[in-house]
Amino acid sequence: MPGESWVDGSRCWVTNPAHHPQQIEFLRYADHTTIDSAFRQAPHICYVVDDVDAEISGKEVVIPVFEPGEPPFGRAAFTMEDGIAIEYLQLYPGRAWFDDEPTKGETRNG
């Protein structure tokens, strides 16, 4: 679909949250995804962090560290905290979300 990018690690297409007024990312999973169905049907929160390994240390990791994008733009992992999935995303220096710039009139969180 227009505006989606493929994430091979989770076998899904995602939209760029910078293109949504409330910074929401939409995910559409392929039939052959390995991601648990309960996880796919629940929302998650994402934090951009300096060190993904430090952030997930000692936490319940539900999706281990992977590199989204082709070529990868960072490292991400998901934990389960207080009953909700939390994504931690560490961007590589000089890289952005699928290196996709916002379209006219859109802004990107700094």
N, C-alpha and C positions, 0 to 999 in steps of 0.2 A: 504494500500500500504506500502511497506517497508519504514521504517524511519518516518512514521507518528505516531502522538499521538492524542488520542481522548480528546476533551475539551467538557465536558458535558454542561457547562454553555452556550456555543454558538452553541452547536450541530454541531461541525465540527472537522475535522482532521487537524493537523498542522505539518509542518516539523520544525526541529530544525535549526534556523538561523546560529548556530555555524558550521553547516555542509555545508554551502554554502560560496563560496569565497567572495561574497559581503554582507554576513550576511543577506540574504533574507529569510523570512519565507513564505512558501506557505500554503494556506488554502483551504480546500475542504469541502464544507458544505453539510450536510445531507439534503435530501429532506424535512424533517420535522423541519428544523431550524426555529427559530423565528427571526433571524436577517434579517432586511430589505434588499431587493434585491439590491437597489442602494448602500447600504453600502457594501454588499458582492462583488460588481463589481469594487470597487475603492480601490486603495492602501492606506495604512496607515503607519504612522511613529510610532515607539515604543521607549520609553525612560525607562531605568531602573532607579528607583528613591528610595529615602530613605523613603518617606511618601506619599503614593498614595492619601490619603485624603487631605493633604495639596495641592498637585499638582492640583487636580480637583476642589478645592474650588472656587466657583464663576464662573466656566466655564459651558458651555453647555454640560452636560453629555448625551451621546447617548446610552451608555451601562454602567449601574451602576456597582459598585465594585462586582467582583466575584472572586472565587478562582480556578485557572486552575490547572490541574493535579490531580492524584489520587494515593496517598494522595496529597493534594494541596502543591505546592511549593512556593506560593506567593499570592498576591492580585493584580488584574488588573482592569482597568476601561478605557473606551474610551470617549473622548470628541471630539467636533467639533470646530476647531480653524482655522480661515482664510480659510474656505472652504475645509479643509482636516481633516480626522479622525486622532486623536492622541491617542495612547495607552500609559498608564502609568502603569508600572509593578514594584511592590515592592516585592522583593524576601525575603522569610523567611530566618533567619540566618541558615547557614550551608546547604542551599538547592540551587539547580541549576535548570535550565530548564529541567523539567521532569527527573531530576537527570541523564541526559544522557551525558556521556562523549564523546568528539569528537573522531572520529576514527583516525587511524594513518595518520599523515600528516596534520591534521586539527588543527586549533587553535581556542581558545575561546577569545572573547574580555574581557579585564580585567576591 
